[in-house]
Every structure is written in C-alpha cells, then in structure tokens.
Amino acid sequence: MTLHVRDTCLCLHAQRAARVLARRFDEALRPASLTNGQFSMLMSMNRPGPVRMREVATLLGMDRTTLTSALKTLEKRGLVTTQADPDDRRGRLLALTDAGRDRLAEALPIWVETHREVETLLEDPAQLRAGLNALTAAMR
C-alpha cells in the first residue's frame, strides 16, 4: 500500500511539484528581492485602486490570517499599504505603493522568462491549468 500511495497520491504529487516550482521562481526572482509568494501577492494588488483583503485571499487560496502575516513583510518594506475598509469595519483594503509597483515592474520580465521556460517542460500547460482550476473550484 505504501508504494501505491507514493505512486498515485494526487496530494503528494501536487505538493512536490508546487515545492519545485516555488524554489525555481524564488531563485529566479531573488535579483528583484522577492519570493514567488510575494510576487503573487503584489500582482494580485496590481489594480488602479485598493483591493479588499478577502479578494486577494480568495485569489491566492490563502486564509486571511496567513495573508495578514505575509503582508506585514511587504508593508514594512514599503511595497504595500493597508487601511480599514470603510464599507466593512472588519475588512482591510490593500494597495501597492509606488515602490511596490516599481518592484513588480522589475520582477515581471524575470517571471515572464521563467514561466516560459517552465511551460516548455510541460506537454500541455493549458490543460494542466484547466485541470487545476477545475479541481480548485470543485473542492472550495
């Protein structure tokens, strides 16, 4: 049974692939002083105006506590701001600072190139994305 689980467990294979991808993008984004998670957070806030924290958490598949913790680092570095949501006293609004937009602009070409390289290793990246998105939607 151990070998069966090792060879067929979707969770194991997804986690292993996610870790490998995370390390690849972390290494690539190091010159921009960002991790892949920080890049994703900044990208999720790359909008004309502030975005609700719950929207960012949903997009990233994170709980609000984990997101709050991760945002503190970006806030201390002056890359994002948080403020109370006037429409929801419990909510927060998030926005990129000019420094955050600059950092994202520096990191984006690195991400584009790294993403292109990774996609060449896959037989059908669009099908993989569609399958992962379908799984995410079905299990929410």
N, CA, C and O atoms as a GROMACS GRO file, in nm:
protein
  560
    1MET      N    1   0.082  -0.120   0.000
    1MET     CA    2   0.000   0.000   0.000
    1MET      C    3   0.087   0.126   0.000
    1MET      O    4   0.050   0.226  -0.062
    2THR      N    5   0.201   0.122   0.068
    2THR     CA    6   0.289   0.239   0.072
    2THR      C    7   0.331   0.280  -0.069
    2THR      O    8   0.330   0.398  -0.102
    3LEU      N    9   0.369   0.183  -0.151
    3LEU     CA   10   0.411   0.215  -0.288
    3LEU      C   11   0.294   0.267  -0.371
    3LEU      O   12   0.311   0.357  -0.454
    4HIS      N   13   0.176   0.212  -0.348
    4HIS     CA   14   0.057   0.258  -0.419
    4HIS      C   15   0.031   0.406  -0.387
    4HIS      O   16   0.007   0.486  -0.477
    5VAL      N   17   0.035   0.440  -0.259
    5VAL     CA   18   0.013   0.580  -0.219
    5VAL      C   19   0.122   0.668  -0.279
    5VAL      O   20   0.093   0.775  -0.333
    6ARG      N   21   0.247   0.625  -0.268
    6ARG     CA   22   0.359   0.702  -0.323
    6ARG      C   23   0.340   0.730  -0.472
    6ARG      O   24   0.368   0.840  -0.520
    7ASP      N   25   0.293   0.631  -0.545
    7ASP     CA   26   0.283   0.642  -0.690
    7ASP      C   27   0.154   0.709  -0.740
    7ASP      O   28   0.150   0.755  -0.854
    8THR      N   29   0.050   0.714  -0.657
    8THR     CA   30  -0.080   0.762  -0.706
    8THR      C   31  -0.137   0.882  -0.630
    8THR      O   32  -0.232   0.943  -0.679
    9CYS      N   33  -0.084   0.916  -0.517
    9CYS     CA   34  -0.144   1.022  -0.434
    9CYS      C   35  -0.135   1.158  -0.504
    9CYS      O   36  -0.026   1.213  -0.522
   10LEU      N   37  -0.250   1.212  -0.541
   10LEU     CA   38  -0.254   1.342  -0.608
   10LEU      C   39  -0.200   1.452  -0.519
   10LEU      O   40  -0.130   1.542  -0.566
   11CYS      N   41  -0.231   1.445  -0.390
   11CYS     CA   42  -0.184   1.548  -0.297
   11CYS      C   43  -0.030   1.548  -0.292
   11CYS      O   44   0.032   1.654  -0.300
   12LEU      N   45   0.030   1.431  -0.277
   12LEU     CA   46   0.175   1.420  -0.273
   12LEU      C   47   0.238   1.477  -0.400
   12LEU      O   48   0.332   1.556  -0.393
   13HIS      N   49   0.186   1.437  -0.515
   13HIS     CA   50   0.243   1.482  -0.642
   13HIS      C   51   0.224   1.632  -0.662
   13HIS      O   52   0.314   1.699  -0.712
   14ALA      N   53   0.108   1.684  -0.625
   14ALA     CA   54   0.083   1.828  -0.638
   14ALA      C   55   0.174   1.908  -0.544
   14ALA      O   56   0.231   2.009  -0.584
   15GLN      N   57   0.189   1.862  -0.420
   15GLN     CA   58   0.275   1.932  -0.325
   15GLN      C   59   0.421   1.929  -0.370
   15GLN      O   60   0.491   2.030  -0.360
   16ARG      N   61   0.465   1.815  -0.417
   16ARG     CA   62   0.604   1.804  -0.462
   16ARG      C   63   0.629   1.898  -0.580
   16ARG      O   64   0.730   1.969  -0.583
   17ALA      N   65   0.538   1.899  -0.678
   17ALA     CA   66   0.553   1.988  -0.793
   17ALA      C   67   0.548   2.134  -0.750
   17ALA      O   68   0.624   2.217  -0.800
   18ALA      N   69   0.457   2.166  -0.657
   18ALA     CA   70   0.446   2.304  -0.608
   18ALA      C   71   0.576   2.349  -0.541
   18ALA      O   72   0.620   2.462  -0.559
   19ARG      N   73   0.636   2.260  -0.464
   19ARG     CA   74   0.762   2.297  -0.397
   19ARG      C   75   0.874   2.321  -0.498
   19ARG      O   76   0.951   2.415  -0.484
   20VAL      N   77   0.882   2.235  -0.599
   20VAL     CA   78   0.985   2.251  -0.702
   20VAL      C   79   0.964   2.382  -0.778
   20VAL      O   80   1.059   2.457  -0.802
   21LEU      N   81   0.838   2.410  -0.817
   21LEU     CA   82   0.809   2.535  -0.885
   21LEU      C   83   0.839   2.656  -0.798
   21LEU      O   84   0.896   2.754  -0.844
   22ALA      N   85   0.802   2.649  -0.671
   22ALA     CA   86   0.826   2.759  -0.578
   22ALA      C   87   0.975   2.788  -0.568
   22ALA      O   88   1.017   2.904  -0.572
   23ARG      N   89   1.055   2.683  -0.554
   23ARG     CA   90   1.201   2.704  -0.546
   23ARG      C   91   1.256   2.765  -0.676
   23ARG      O   92   1.342   2.852  -0.671
   24ARG      N   93   1.206   2.720  -0.789
   24ARG     CA   94   1.252   2.771  -0.919
   24ARG      C   95   1.222   2.921  -0.931
   24ARG      O   96   1.308   2.999  -0.970
   25PHE      N   97   1.098   2.960  -0.896
   25PHE     CA   98   1.061   3.100  -0.906
   25PHE      C   99   1.126   3.183  -0.796
   25PHE      O  100   1.161   3.299  -0.820
   26ASP      N  101   1.142   3.128  -0.677
   26ASP     CA  102   1.213   3.200  -0.570
   26ASP      C  103   1.355   3.235  -0.616
   26ASP      O  104   1.401   3.348  -0.598
   27GLU      N  105   1.422   3.138  -0.674
   27GLU     CA  106   1.559   3.161  -0.720
   27GLU      C  107   1.562   3.265  -0.832
   27GLU      O  108   1.648   3.354  -0.833
   28ALA      N  109   1.469   3.253  -0.926
   28ALA     CA  110   1.467   3.347  -1.038
   28ALA      C  111   1.436   3.489  -0.992
   28ALA      O  112   1.495   3.585  -1.044
   29LEU      N  113   1.346   3.504  -0.896
   29LEU     CA  114   1.303   3.637  -0.851
   29LEU      C  115   1.396   3.699  -0.746
   29LEU      O  116   1.376   3.814  -0.706
   30ARG      N  117   1.496   3.625  -0.702
   30ARG     CA  118   1.588   3.676  -0.600
   30ARG      C  119   1.651   3.810  -0.640
   30ARG      O  120   1.663   3.897  -0.554
   31PRO      N  121   1.693   3.830  -0.766
   31PRO     CA  122   1.751   3.961  -0.802
   31PRO      C  123   1.654   4.078  -0.783
   31PRO      O  124   1.697   4.192  -0.767
   32ALA      N  125   1.524   4.051  -0.784
   32ALA     CA  126   1.424   4.156  -0.761
   32ALA      C  127   1.387   4.162  -0.612
   32ALA      O  128   1.296   4.237  -0.574
   33SER      N  129   1.456   4.086  -0.530
   33SER     CA  130   1.432   4.083  -0.385
   33SER      C  131   1.289   4.044  -0.350
   33SER      O  132   1.229   4.099  -0.258
   34LEU      N  133   1.236   3.946  -0.424
   34LEU     CA  134   1.102   3.894  -0.397
   34LEU      C  135   1.104   3.742  -0.398
   34LEU      O  136   1.186   3.680  -0.466
   35THR      N  137   1.012   3.684  -0.323
   35THR     CA  138   0.984   3.541  -0.335
   35THR      C  139   0.868   3.525  -0.433
   35THR      O  140   0.802   3.622  -0.468
   36ASN      N  141   0.843   3.403  -0.475
   36ASN     CA  142   0.731   3.381  -0.565
   36ASN      C  143   0.600   3.418  -0.497
   36ASN      O  144   0.509   3.470  -0.562
   37GLY      N  145   0.587   3.391  -0.369
   37GLY     CA  146   0.466   3.427  -0.296
   37GLY      C  147   0.445   3.577  -0.288
   37GLY      O  148   0.333   3.626  -0.302
   38GLN      N  149   0.553   3.650  -0.265
   38GLN     CA  150   0.544   3.796  -0.260
   38GLN      C  151   0.509   3.852  -0.398
   38GLN      O  152   0.431   3.946  -0.409
   39PHE      N  153   0.568   3.794  -0.501
   39PHE     CA  154   0.534   3.837  -0.638
   39PHE      C  155   0.385   3.818  -0.663
   39PHE      O  156   0.320   3.907  -0.716
   40SER      N  157   0.332   3.702  -0.625
   40SER     CA  158   0.189   3.675  -0.646
   40SER      C  159   0.102   3.773  -0.568
   40SER      O  160   0.000   3.820  -0.618
   41MET      N  161   0.142   3.802  -0.444
   41MET     CA  162   0.065   3.899  -0.365
   41MET      C  163   0.066   4.037  -0.430
   41MET      O  164  -0.038   4.101  -0.442
   42LEU      N  165   0.184   4.083  -0.471
   42LEU     CA  166   0.193   4.213  -0.536
   42LEU      C  167   0.112   4.215  -0.665
   42LEU      O  168   0.042   4.312  -0.693
   43MET      N  169   0.121   4.109  -0.743
   43MET     CA  170   0.047   4.102  -0.869
   43MET      C  171  -0.104   4.105  -0.843
   43MET      O  172  -0.179   4.166  -0.920
   44SER      N  173  -0.148   4.040  -0.736
   44SER     CA  174  -0.292   4.037  -0.706
   44SER      C  175  -0.344   4.176  -0.666
   44SER      O  176  -0.464   4.201  -0.672
   45MET      N  177  -0.254   4.264  -0.624
   45MET     CA  178  -0.292   4.400  -0.586
   45MET      C  179  -0.264   4.502  -0.696
   45MET      O  180  -0.286   4.621  -0.678
   46ASN      N  181  -0.216   4.456  -0.808
   46ASN     CA  182  -0.179   4.545  -0.919
   46ASN      C  183  -0.304   4.589  -0.993
   46ASN      O  184  -0.337   4.538  -1.101
   47ARG      N  185  -0.374   4.685  -0.932
   47ARG     CA  186  -0.501   4.736  -0.984
   47ARG      C  187  -0.499   4.888  -0.970
   47ARG      O  188  -0.417   4.943  -0.897
   48PRO      N  189  -0.590   4.954  -1.039
   48PRO     CA  190  -0.592   5.101  -1.031
   48PRO      C  191  -0.620   5.154  -0.891
   48PRO      O  192  -0.574   5.262  -0.855
   49GLY      N  193  -0.696   5.080  -0.811
   49GLY     CA  194  -0.729   5.126  -0.677
   49GLY      C  195  -0.712   5.014  -0.576
   49GLY      O  196  -0.671   4.904  -0.612
   50PRO      N  197  -0.742   5.042  -0.450
   50PRO     CA  198  -0.728   4.942  -0.345
   50PRO      C  199  -0.817   4.820  -0.370
   50PRO      O  200  -0.921   4.830  -0.435
   51VAL      N  201  -0.774   4.707  -0.317
   51VAL     CA  202  -0.848   4.581  -0.331
   51VAL      C  203  -0.878   4.527  -0.192
   51VAL      O  204  -0.798   4.543  -0.100
   52ARG      N  205  -0.992   4.464  -0.176
   52ARG     CA  206  -1.029   4.407  -0.047
   52ARG      C  207  -0.941   4.286  -0.017
   52ARG      O  208  -0.911   4.204  -0.104
   53MET      N  209  -0.901   4.276   0.109
   53MET     CA  210  -0.815   4.166   0.152
   53MET      C  211  -0.879   4.031   0.121
   53MET      O  212  -0.810   3.939   0.078
   54ARG      N  213  -1.010   4.019   0.140
   54ARG     CA  214  -1.075   3.889   0.116
   54ARG      C  215  -1.064   3.848  -0.031
   54ARG      O  216  -1.057   3.729  -0.061
   55GLU      N  217  -1.064   3.948  -0.123
   55GLU     CA  218  -1.049   3.915  -0.265
   55GLU      C  219  -0.909   3.860  -0.293
   55GLU      O  220  -0.893   3.763  -0.368
   56VAL      N  221  -0.808   3.922  -0.233
   56VAL     CA  222  -0.670   3.874  -0.251
   56VAL      C  223  -0.655   3.735  -0.190
   56VAL      O  224  -0.594   3.647  -0.251
   57ALA      N  225  -0.710   3.716  -0.071
   57ALA     CA  226  -0.702   3.584  -0.004
   57ALA      C  227  -0.768   3.476  -0.090
   57ALA      O  228  -0.714   3.366  -0.102
   58THR      N  229  -0.882   3.507  -0.147
   58THR     CA  230  -0.952   3.409  -0.231
   58THR      C  231  -0.871   3.377  -0.356
   58THR      O  232  -0.854   3.260  -0.390
   59LEU      N  233  -0.820   3.480  -0.423
   59LEU     CA  234  -0.741   3.458  -0.544
   59LEU      C  235  -0.619   3.371  -0.516
   59LEU      O  236  -0.586   3.283  -0.595
   60LEU      N  237  -0.552   3.398  -0.404
   60LEU     CA  238  -0.429   3.326  -0.370
   60LEU      C  239  -0.455   3.193  -0.298
   60LEU      O  240  -0.362   3.116  -0.276
   61GLY      N  241  -0.579   3.167  -0.262
   61GLY     CA  242  -0.610   3.043  -0.191
   61GLY      C  243  -0.553   3.041  -0.051
   61GLY      O  244  -0.512   2.936  -0.001
   62MET      N  245  -0.549   3.158   0.014
   62MET     CA  246  -0.491   3.171   0.147
   62MET      C  247  -0.599   3.209   0.247
   62MET      O  248  -0.698   3.271   0.210
   63ASP      N  249  -0.580   3.170   0.373
   63ASP     CA  250  -0.670   3.221   0.475
   63ASP      C  251  -0.622   3.361   0.513
   63ASP      O  252  -0.506   3.397   0.491
   64ARG      N  253  -0.712   3.438   0.570
   64ARG     CA  254  -0.680   3.579   0.599
   64ARG      C  255  -0.567   3.594   0.700
   64ARG      O  256  -0.489   3.688   0.691
   65THR      N  257  -0.558   3.503   0.796
   65THR     CA  258  -0.451   3.511   0.896
   65THR      C  259  -0.314   3.495   0.831
   65THR      O  260  -0.222   3.571   0.860
   66THR      N  261  -0.301   3.397   0.742
   66THR     CA  262  -0.175   3.375   0.673
   66THR      C  263  -0.142   3.493   0.583
   66THR      O  264  -0.027   3.537   0.577
   67LEU      N  265  -0.243   3.545   0.514
   67LEU     CA  266  -0.221   3.661   0.427
   67LEU      C  267  -0.178   3.782   0.508
   67LEU      O  268  -0.086   3.855   0.469
   68THR      N  269  -0.243   3.805   0.622
   68THR     CA  270  -0.207   3.918   0.708
   68THR      C  271  -0.061   3.910   0.749
   68THR      O  272   0.010   4.011   0.746
   69SER      N  273  -0.017   3.792   0.787
   69SER     CA  274   0.122   3.772   0.828
   69SER      C  275   0.217   3.801   0.712
   69SER      O  276   0.319   3.868   0.730
   70ALA      N  277   0.185   3.750   0.595
   70ALA     CA  278   0.272   3.770   0.479
   70ALA      C  279   0.274   3.917   0.436
   70ALA      O  280   0.377   3.966   0.390
   71LEU      N  281   0.163   3.985   0.451
   71LEU     CA  282   0.157   4.126   0.412
   71LEU      C  283   0.242   4.215   0.500
   71LEU      O  284   0.290   4.319   0.455
   72LYS      N  285   0.260   4.177   0.625
   72LYS     CA  286   0.340   4.259   0.717
   72LYS      C  287   0.479   4.284   0.663
   72LYS      O  288   0.532   4.395   0.674
   73THR      N  289   0.540   4.181   0.605
   73THR     CA  290   0.674   4.196   0.548
   73THR      C  291   0.672   4.296   0.433
   73THR      O  292   0.760   4.382   0.424
   74LEU      N  293   0.573   4.284   0.346
   74LEU     CA  294   0.565   4.376   0.232
   74LEU      C  295   0.535   4.518   0.277
   74LEU      O  296   0.584   4.615   0.218
   75GLU      N  297   0.456   4.530   0.381
   75GLU     CA  298   0.424   4.662   0.435
   75GLU      C  299   0.548   4.726   0.498
   75GLU      O  300   0.575   4.844   0.476
   76LYS      N  301   0.624   4.649   0.576
   76LYS     CA  302   0.746   4.701   0.638
   76LYS      C  303   0.847   4.746   0.532
   76LYS      O  304   0.923   4.840   0.554
   77ARG      N  305   0.848   4.678   0.418
   77ARG     CA  306   0.941   4.713   0.311
   77ARG      C  307   0.889   4.830   0.226
   77ARG      O  308   0.957   4.874   0.134
   78GLY      N  309   0.770   4.879   0.259
   78GLY     CA  310   0.714   4.993   0.188
   78GLY      C  311   0.656   4.960   0.052
   78GLY      O  312   0.643   5.048  -0.033
   79LEU      N  313   0.622   4.833   0.029
   79LEU     CA  314   0.571   4.791  -0.102
   79LEU      C  315   0.419   4.792  -0.110
   79LEU      O  316   0.363   4.800  -0.219
   80VAL      N  317   0.351   4.782   0.005
   80VAL     CA  318   0.205   4.784   0.009
   80VAL      C  319   0.158   4.868   0.127
   80VAL      O  320   0.232   4.890   0.223
   81THR      N  321   0.035   4.912   0.117
   81THR     CA  322  -0.030   4.979   0.230
   81THR      C  323  -0.159   4.904   0.261
   81THR      O  324  -0.219   4.842   0.173
   82THR      N  325  -0.199   4.911   0.387
   82THR     CA  326  -0.327   4.856   0.427
   82THR      C  327  -0.403   4.965   0.502
   82THR      O  328  -0.344   5.047   0.572
   83GLN      N  329  -0.533   4.964   0.484
   83GLN     CA  330  -0.618   5.059   0.555
   83GLN      C  331  -0.752   4.993   0.581
   83GLN      O  332  -0.788   4.894   0.517
   84ALA      N  333  -0.824   5.048   0.675
   84ALA     CA  334  -0.956   4.995   0.707
   84ALA      C  335  -1.049   5.012   0.587
   84ALA      O  336  -1.041   5.111   0.514
   85ASP      N  337  -1.135   4.913   0.567
   85ASP     CA  338  -1.236   4.918   0.461
   85ASP      C  339  -1.355   4.998   0.512
   85ASP      O  340  -1.420   4.954   0.608
   86PRO      N  341  -1.387   5.113   0.453
   86PRO     CA  342  -1.498   5.194   0.504
   86PRO      C  343  -1.634   5.124   0.492
   86PRO      O  344  -1.728   5.161   0.562
   87ASP      N  345  -1.644   5.026   0.403
   87ASP     CA  346  -1.770   4.954   0.384
   87ASP      C  347  -1.782   4.830   0.473
   87ASP      O  348  -1.890   4.771   0.482
   88ASP      N  349  -1.673   4.790   0.538
   88ASP     CA  350  -1.672   4.670   0.622
   88ASP      C  351  -1.569   4.691   0.732
   88ASP      O  352  -1.449   4.678   0.708
   89ARG      N  353  -1.614   4.723   0.851
   89ARG     CA  354  -1.522   4.758   0.960
   89ARG      C  355  -1.423   4.646   0.993
   89ARG      O  356  -1.314   4.673   1.043
   90ARG      N  357  -1.459   4.523   0.964
   90ARG     CA  358  -1.368   4.411   0.990
   90ARG      C  359  -1.268   4.390   0.877
   90ARG      O  360  -1.168   4.322   0.895
   91GLY      N  361  -1.295   4.450   0.761
   91GLY     CA  362  -1.213   4.427   0.643
   91GLY      C  363  -1.100   4.528   0.628
   91GLY      O  364  -1.097   4.631   0.695
   92ARG      N  365  -1.009   4.494   0.540
   92ARG     CA  366  -0.894   4.580   0.510
   92ARG      C  367  -0.888   4.600   0.359
   92ARG      O  368  -0.926   4.512   0.281
   93LEU      N  369  -0.838   4.716   0.319
   93LEU     CA  370  -0.810   4.745   0.179
   93LEU      C  371  -0.659   4.745   0.160
   93LEU      O  372  -0.585   4.798   0.243
   94LEU      N  373  -0.615   4.687   0.052
   94LEU     CA  374  -0.473   4.674   0.022
   94LEU      C  375  -0.442   4.749  -0.107
   94LEU      O  376  -0.522   4.751  -0.199
   95ALA      N  377  -0.324   4.809  -0.111
   95ALA     CA  378  -0.283   4.880  -0.232
   95ALA      C  379  -0.131   4.876  -0.245
   95ALA      O  380  -0.058   4.874  -0.146
   96LEU      N  381  -0.085   4.874  -0.369
   96LEU     CA  382   0.058   4.885  -0.396
   96LEU      C  383   0.101   5.030  -0.376
   96LEU      O  384   0.027   5.122  -0.408
   97THR      N  385   0.220   5.048  -0.325
   97THR     CA  386   0.282   5.180  -0.321
   97THR      C  387   0.357   5.199  -0.453
   97THR      O  388   0.366   5.106  -0.534
   98ASP      N  389   0.409   5.317  -0.474
   98ASP     CA  390   0.492   5.339  -0.594
   98ASP      C  391   0.612   5.244  -0.592
   98ASP      O  392   0.650   5.190  -0.696
   99ALA      N  393   0.671   5.224  -0.474
   99ALA     CA  394   0.784   5.131  -0.462
   99ALA      C  395   0.739   4.988  -0.496
   99ALA      O  396   0.815   4.912  -0.557
  100GLY      N  397   0.619   4.952  -0.456
  100GLY     CA  398   0.567   4.819  -0.488
  100GLY      C  399   0.546   4.801  -0.638
  100GLY      O  400   0.575   4.695  -0.693
  101ARG      N  401   0.495   4.907  -0.704
  101ARG     CA  402   0.478   4.900  -0.849
  101ARG      C  403   0.613   4.889  -0.919
  101ARG      O  404   0.629   4.814  -1.016
  102ASP      N  405   0.711   4.964  -0.869
  102ASP     CA  406   0.846   4.958  -0.926
  102ASP      C  407   0.906   4.819  -0.910
  102ASP      O  408   0.966   4.766  -1.003
  103ARG      N  409   0.889   4.760  -0.793
  103ARG     CA  410   0.944   4.626  -0.767
  103ARG      C  411   0.876   4.524  -0.858
  103ARG      O  412   0.942   4.434  -0.911
  104LEU      N  413   0.747   4.538  -0.875
  104LEU     CA  414   0.673   4.448  -0.962
  104LEU      C  415   0.718   4.463  -1.107
  104LEU      O  416   0.733   4.364  -1.178
  105ALA      N  417   0.740   4.586  -1.150
  105ALA     CA  418   0.789   4.610  -1.286
  105ALA      C  419   0.927   4.549  -1.307
  105ALA      O  420   0.957   4.499  -1.416
  106GLU      N  421   1.010   4.551  -1.204
  106GLU     CA  422   1.142   4.489  -1.212
  106GLU      C  423   1.131   4.337  -1.219
  106GLU      O  424   1.207   4.272  -1.291
  107ALA      N  425   1.038   4.281  -1.144
  107ALA     CA  426   1.024   4.135  -1.135
  107ALA      C  427   0.950   4.074  -1.253
  107ALA      O  428   0.974   3.958  -1.287
  108LEU      N  429   0.862   4.148  -1.316
  108LEU     CA  430   0.776   4.091  -1.419
  108LEU      C  431   0.853   4.029  -1.536
  108LEU      O  432   0.819   3.918  -1.576
  109PRO      N  433   0.955   4.094  -1.593
  109PRO     CA  434   1.028   4.028  -1.702
  109PRO      C  435   1.096   3.899  -1.658
  109PRO      O  436   1.108   3.804  -1.736
  110ILE      N  437   1.141   3.895  -1.534
  110ILE     CA  438   1.202   3.772  -1.480
  110ILE      C  439   1.096   3.662  -1.473
  110ILE      O  440   1.121   3.548  -1.512
  111TRP      N  441   0.978   3.698  -1.423
  111TRP     CA  442   0.870   3.600  -1.415
  111TRP      C  443   0.831   3.549  -1.554
  111TRP      O  444   0.813   3.429  -1.574
  112VAL      N  445   0.818   3.641  -1.651
  112VAL     CA  446   0.778   3.603  -1.787
  112VAL      C  447   0.876   3.501  -1.844
  112VAL      O  448   0.835   3.398  -1.898
  113GLU      N  449   1.004   3.528  -1.832
  113GLU     CA  450   1.107   3.437  -1.887
  113GLU      C  451   1.106   3.303  -1.813
  113GLU      O  452   1.110   3.197  -1.876
  114THR      N  453   1.100   3.307  -1.682
  114THR     CA  454   1.099   3.182  -1.604
  114THR      C  455   0.974   3.101  -1.635
  114THR      O  456   0.981   2.979  -1.651
  115HIS      N  457   0.860   3.167  -1.644
  115HIS     CA  458   0.735   3.100  -1.675
  115HIS      C  459   0.741   3.035  -1.813
  115HIS      O  460   0.695   2.922  -1.831
  116ARG      N  461   0.798   3.105  -1.910
  116ARG     CA  462   0.814   3.049  -2.045
  116ARG      C  463   0.900   2.923  -2.041
  116ARG      O  464   0.867   2.824  -2.105
  117GLU      N  465   1.010   2.929  -1.966
  117GLU     CA  466   1.098   2.813  -1.955
  117GLU      C  467   1.026   2.695  -1.892
  117GLU      O  468   1.040   2.582  -1.938
  118VAL      N  469   0.950   2.719  -1.787
  118VAL     CA  470   0.879   2.611  -1.720
  118VAL      C  471   0.772   2.552  -1.812
  118VAL      O  472   0.756   2.430  -1.818
  119GLU      N  473   0.700   2.637  -1.882
  119GLU     CA  474   0.595   2.586  -1.971
  119GLU      C  475   0.650   2.496  -2.080
  119GLU      O  476   0.581   2.405  -2.125
  120THR      N  477   0.774   2.519  -2.125
  120THR     CA  478   0.831   2.433  -2.229
  120THR      C  479   0.854   2.291  -2.178
  120THR      O  480   0.870   2.198  -2.258
  121LEU      N  481   0.857   2.273  -2.047
  121LEU     CA  482   0.877   2.140  -1.989
  121LEU      C  483   0.747   2.060  -1.981
  121LEU      O  484   0.748   1.940  -1.952
  122LEU      N  485   0.635   2.126  -2.008
  122LEU     CA  486   0.504   2.061  -1.997
  122LEU      C  487   0.449   2.027  -2.134
  122LEU      O  488   0.468   2.101  -2.230
  123GLU      N  489   0.380   1.915  -2.141
  123GLU     CA  490   0.319   1.873  -2.267
  123GLU      C  491   0.204   1.965  -2.306
  123GLU      O  492   0.194   2.006  -2.422
  124ASP      N  493   0.118   1.998  -2.210
  124ASP     CA  494   0.002   2.084  -2.239
  124ASP      C  495  -0.028   2.172  -2.118
  124ASP      O  496  -0.112   2.138  -2.035
  125PRO      N  497   0.043   2.287  -2.106
  125PRO     CA  498   0.024   2.373  -1.989
  125PRO      C  499  -0.120   2.423  -1.973
  125PRO      O  500  -0.168   2.437  -1.861
  126ALA      N  501  -0.188   2.449  -2.084
  126ALA     CA  502  -0.327   2.498  -2.074
  126ALA      C  503  -0.417   2.391  -2.013
  126ALA      O  504  -0.505   2.423  -1.932
  127GLN      N  505  -0.396   2.268  -2.050
  127GLN     CA  506  -0.477   2.159  -1.993
  127GLN      C  507  -0.447   2.141  -1.845
  127GLN      O  508  -0.538   2.116  -1.766
  128LEU      N  509  -0.320   2.153  -1.806
  128LEU     CA  510  -0.284   2.144  -1.664
  128LEU      C  511  -0.352   2.255  -1.585
  128LEU      O  512  -0.411   2.229  -1.480
  129ARG      N  513  -0.344   2.378  -1.635
  129ARG     CA  514  -0.410   2.491  -1.568
  129ARG      C  515  -0.560   2.467  -1.555
  129ARG      O  516  -0.619   2.489  -1.449
  130ALA      N  517  -0.622   2.422  -1.663
  130ALA     CA  518  -0.767   2.398  -1.660
  130ALA      C  519  -0.802   2.291  -1.557
  130ALA      O  520  -0.900   2.305  -1.484
  131GLY      N  521  -0.724   2.185  -1.553
  131GLY     CA  522  -0.750   2.079  -1.455
  131GLY      C  523  -0.732   2.127  -1.312
  131GLY      O  524  -0.814   2.095  -1.226
  132LEU      N  525  -0.628   2.203  -1.287
  132LEU     CA  526  -0.605   2.256  -1.152
  132LEU      C  527  -0.716   2.353  -1.111
  132LEU      O  528  -0.762   2.350  -0.997
  133ASN      N  529  -0.757   2.438  -1.205
  133ASN     CA  530  -0.866   2.531  -1.177
  133ASN      C  531  -0.998   2.458  -1.150
  133ASN      O  532  -1.074   2.497  -1.061
  134ALA      N  533  -1.024   2.354  -1.227
  134ALA     CA  534  -1.147   2.276  -1.206
  134ALA      C  535  -1.144   2.208  -1.068
  134ALA      O  536  -1.244   2.205  -0.997
  135LEU      N  537  -1.031   2.154  -1.033
  135LEU     CA  538  -1.017   2.089  -0.902
  135LEU      C  539  -1.036   2.191  -0.790
  135LEU      O  540  -1.105   2.163  -0.692
  136THR      N  541  -0.976   2.307  -0.803
  136THR     CA  542  -0.990   2.411  -0.703
  136THR      C  543  -1.137   2.452  -0.688
  136THR      O  544  -1.187   2.463  -0.576
  137ALA      N  545  -1.204   2.475  -0.798
  137ALA     CA  546  -1.345   2.516  -0.794
  137ALA      C  547  -1.433   2.409  -0.733
  137ALA      O  548  -1.526   2.441  -0.658
  138ALA      N  549  -1.406   2.284  -0.763
  138ALA     CA  550  -1.490   2.174  -0.715
  138ALA      C  551  -1.471   2.148  -0.566
  138ALA      O  552  -1.562   2.097  -0.500
  139MET      N  553  -1.355   2.184  -0.512
  139MET     CA  554  -1.325   2.149  -0.374
  139MET      C  555  -1.335   2.267  -0.278
  139MET      O  556  -1.303   2.251  -0.160
  140ARG      N  557  -1.378   2.383  -0.324
  140ARG     CA  558  -1.391   2.500  -0.236
  140ARG      C  559  -1.502   2.482  -0.140
  140ARG      O  560  -1.528   2.571  -0.059
   0.00000   0.00000   0.00000
